[in-house]
Amino acid sequence: MDFRKIFDTIPEQFDKWRPHYCDELFNDLIEHSKLDSTKKALEIGPGTGQATEPILKTGCSYLAIELGEHLAEFMNNKFKSYDNFRLVNADFETYDFGRNRFDLVYSAAAFQWIKREIGYPKVYNILKSGGTFAHFAVAGGSRVPALDDKIQEVYAEYFRPEIDYDEYMKQKNEHSQIIDPIQVSNPQEELEHYGFVDIECRHYNKIREFNADDYVSYIHTHAPHITLQKPYKSKVYEGIRDVILKYGNDKVTLDDDIILYISRKPS
């Protein structure tokens, strides 16, 4: 299957466990793009809408483009009460937006799945002059390094995904046909390379807590974990559950670092 559609196999679990973003980020994004009922926004790869509702609530004309058909169906049901919501079930890389132009194009933890020599120029082309482009994701880890170390020992022994995310991304970029290749994977440098200006990187912090069972349910929504097969799946999940119970007192606290890259198309 197309690895980009891996989350399409678990829409309900994805909606329940994937991290949401903070109000401060959305306030900054809305202020930067001056979103209101007169403006148009495009969200690339919304999943099940972890970063959707605050944008819809501005009253803007909202369009989502989602590759996964089950995720698209989930989104349509979830946001059907909003008159300004519209979604197309299509591949951003090949979809023809025609003359449609947007005041804001944004993507939450999805833009990295798009070939950069396609994604950046296409975003640039469909933005209005002076329009905002933003992409963001969650990084960070456990507050207890000793617990992290024990979890990593379980991964080292048993984690054998059918498709490795890091290797997939490496191969995808190696096979990209870039006339003027960027040698470093630095979003700020990439944005500048493709013509965006007023580039900023902003950080926001958020804390999440899980018990052992919930943490296992959460990590199952990570791309390479979904591809785990027997016996590795049970060994990884049972091992991590046991480590949390033993070394974390049935508790994992994650310090989320939400990283936002925001920029403009020149006026």
N, C-alpha and C positions, 0 to 999 in steps of 0.2 A: 504494500500500500504506500501511498504518498505520505512520507513521514510528517509533512506539514498538516496532515489531517488526523494526527494521532489523538488529539484532544476531542475530536468528533465522536470517538468511541465511548466517551464518559461524560456526556453533558450534565447530568444531574450531580455527579460527584464533583465535577469541575466547578459548578455553580456554588456548591456548598462549601468547598474547602479552599479555593484559590483566594489569595489575599486581595483585599480591597485597598483603596488608596485613601489618603487623608484629605480632610476639608481644605487644609491650607494649600495643597497642590491644586485642587480644582479652583479655588479662589484666585490663585495666581494665573492659572491658565485662562480663566474667563476674563480676568482683568486685562491680560496681555493681548488677547484677541478681540476684546470689546464685544463679546458675544451678547446678542439680544435677539429679539424677534425679527430683526431685519437682516440677520447674518446667516451664513450657511456653514455647516460643519460636516466633515467626513471623518469617521472613525474606521481605521484599518484593523481588521481582525479582532472584533470585540469579544470573541469567545461567548460567554453568557452574560456580559454586561457589567463587569466589575468596575468599569470606568465610564459608564454610559449615562446614568440617570442625572448626575449633576449638570451635564451638558444639555440634556433634554429639558431640564427645568428652566433653562434660560429662555425657552421659547423659540430658539433658533430652528432653522430648517435643517434637520439632522438626517444624514445618510450613513449607514454602516455597510461595509463590504466584508462578507464573511465567507471563507472558503468551504467550511464544513456544513453539510446540509442539516445535520442534526442540531448543531449549534445554532444555525440560522433559524430553524424551526423553534428552538427554545427561546431565542431572542424575540421572535415575532410574538410568541405567546406572552412573554414576560412584559413587553412594553406596548402591547396593543392598545392600551388606554390612552396613549399619547398621540395626539393628532399630528404632531410634527415629526413622528418617527417613521423612517423608511429604511428598508434593508434590501440589498441585493446579494443573492447567494452566488458568488463568483470569485474568480482568482484576480486579485489586485494586479498581479504582474501582466495579465493579458486583457483585462477589462477595458473597454473603450468608454471613457467618460464624456466623449463628444465635446461639446462646448461648456460643459458644467465646470464652474470654477468656485472655489471655496475660500472663506475667510479664515478657517481653521482646518488643518489636517492633523490628526493625532493618532497615536497608537500606543496601547499599553501592553508591554511584554509580548508584542507580536512582530514588530518591524524587523527584528533580527532574523526572522524566517524568510524575509524577502531578499533576493539578490540585490546587493547595494547599488550595482551599476544600472539596475532597473528601477529600484525603489526611490532613490534620491532624485534622479531627474524627473521621474513621473510625478512625484509630490511637487517638485518645483513647478512643473508645467501646469498642474491643476490648481495651484494656489493663485489667488488674486494678488496683484501687486501690493506689497506691504502685509500680506497674509502671514499667519503664524503656523509654524510647523513644530510639533512637540512629540517626543516619544519618551516613554518612561518605563521603569521596571523596578523590582524589589531585589535588593541584595541583603547581605548581613548573615547572622548566624546565632547560635545559642549563646546565652550569657554565661554558661558553665563550660569552660574549655576542657575540663577533664571528661565531661559527658560527651562533648564533641569528639574527643580522641577515641573514646570507646565505640562510638557510633561509626567512626571511620575505620576502626578495626573490623567491624562487621562487614562494611562495604569492601574492604580489601580482600576479605576471605570469600565472600559469596556473591558480590555484585557482578553479574554477567548479563547485561542487557542485550536483547536481540539486535537492537540498533543503538549505538552509542551517540548521544546528542553532540558531544564535543567533536567526535570524529566526523559526524554528518556535516556539521557546520564548516569544519576545516576543508572537507572535500568539496562542499558546495562553493566555497570561495575560491578554491584552487581551480575549479573548472569554469569560473566566471570569465567571460570574455570582456576584459576591461582594457580599453585603448590606452588610458593613462592610469595604470594601477596605483592604488594607494598601498603602501607597504606596511602601514600600521593600522590596527583596528581601533582607532580612537574616534569616537563619535564627533567630538568637537572639530578635529581635523577633517573628518569626512564631510561634515556639514559645510565647512569653509571651502573645501575642494569643489563641492557641487554648487557653489554660488550663494549659499545662505549667509545672512549677516546678522549682527546683534546676537551672537550665539552666547548662551548662558548655560551653566550646569548648576542646578539647585538640588539641595538635599533636604529630605524630611524624615523624621524619625517616628516610629510606631512600634508598639510592643504587642506581641501575641503570645498566648499561653495555651498549651495542649497537655492533655494527659497522654499516656502511652498509646492507647487505642486510637485516639483522635490524631495524634502525630503520624501514625502509620497510615491512616486514611488520607491525611494531607499529602504525604510524600508520594502516595500512589497516583496523585494527579500531576506529577512531574514526568516529562516526556519519556526519558529512558526507563523509568520505573514501570510505565505502562506496558513496555515490551518485554518485561521479565517473564521467563517461562519457568515451569517446574523443572528441577526442585529449587532453583535459585530464589524464586519469588517467596516461597514460604520460609526459606532459611534467612533471607534478608529481613523480612518483616518480623518474624519471630525473634531473630537476634536483636534487632533494634528495640522491639518492645521489651525484651528481657533487660537490656542495658538501661533503658529509661527507668524501669521499675527498680533496678538495683542501684544505679548511680545517681538517678535524678529524683528519687522519691515520687515516681509517677508524675513527673512534671518536666516539661520542656518550655523554656521561655526564650522566645526569639526576639532579638533586636533587629527590626527591619530598618534598612537604609533605603528609602525610596529615592531613586535618582531620576531627575527630570532634565532632559536636554530640550531647550526651547530656542527658537530662532525665527527669523523672518525672511521672506522673499523681498528683495530690494523693491522700493517703490519706483 
